[in-house]
Amino acid sequence: MEEVNFEKSMEQLEKIVQELEKGDLNLDDSIKKFEEGMKISKECNEFLENAEKKITVLINNNDNIEEEDF
């Protein structure tokens, strides 16, 4: 499985938002795009939460930069 790239996911999310804002899609397509956007948004949020946890672990190690699993 391909690793999720945060930047690419954000680009996809922006594209979906632009498509929805245009208003050219029918209701079914709009719902599908919205669902896809919500899935991508959730993935981005998980990525950010994991990054925050990793940073917290690094900072809380008495200023010694040691990486550990969380």
MODELLER restraints for C-alpha pairs under 7 A, 6 or more apart:
rsr = mdl.restraints
at = mdl.atoms
rsr.add(forms.Gaussian(group=physical.xy_distance, feature=features.Distance(at['CA:6:A'], at['CA:44:A']), mean=6.16, stdev=0.5))
rsr.add(forms.Gaussian(group=physical.xy_distance, feature=features.Distance(at['CA:9:A'], at['CA:40:A']), mean=6.36, stdev=0.5))
rsr.add(forms.Gaussian(group=physical.xy_distance, feature=features.Distance(at['CA:13:A'], at['CA:37:A']), mean=5.67, stdev=0.5))
rsr.add(forms.Gaussian(group=physical.xy_distance, feature=features.Distance(at['CA:13:A'], at['CA:40:A']), mean=6.59, stdev=0.5))
rsr.add(forms.Gaussian(group=physical.xy_distance, feature=features.Distance(at['CA:16:A'], at['CA:33:A']), mean=6.33, stdev=0.5))
rsr.add(forms.Gaussian(group=physical.xy_distance, feature=features.Distance(at['CA:16:A'], at['CA:37:A']), mean=6.44, stdev=0.5))
rsr.add(forms.Gaussian(group=physical.xy_distance, feature=features.Distance(at['CA:20:A'], at['CA:30:A']), mean=6.44, stdev=0.5))
rsr.add(forms.Gaussian(group=physical.xy_distance, feature=features.Distance(at['CA:58:A'], at['CA:65:A']), mean=5.74, stdev=0.5))
rsr.add(forms.Gaussian(group=physical.xy_distance, feature=features.Distance(at['CA:58:A'], at['CA:66:A']), mean=6.05, stdev=0.5))
rsr.add(forms.Gaussian(group=physical.xy_distance, feature=features.Distance(at['CA:58:A'], at['CA:67:A']), mean=6.04, stdev=0.5))
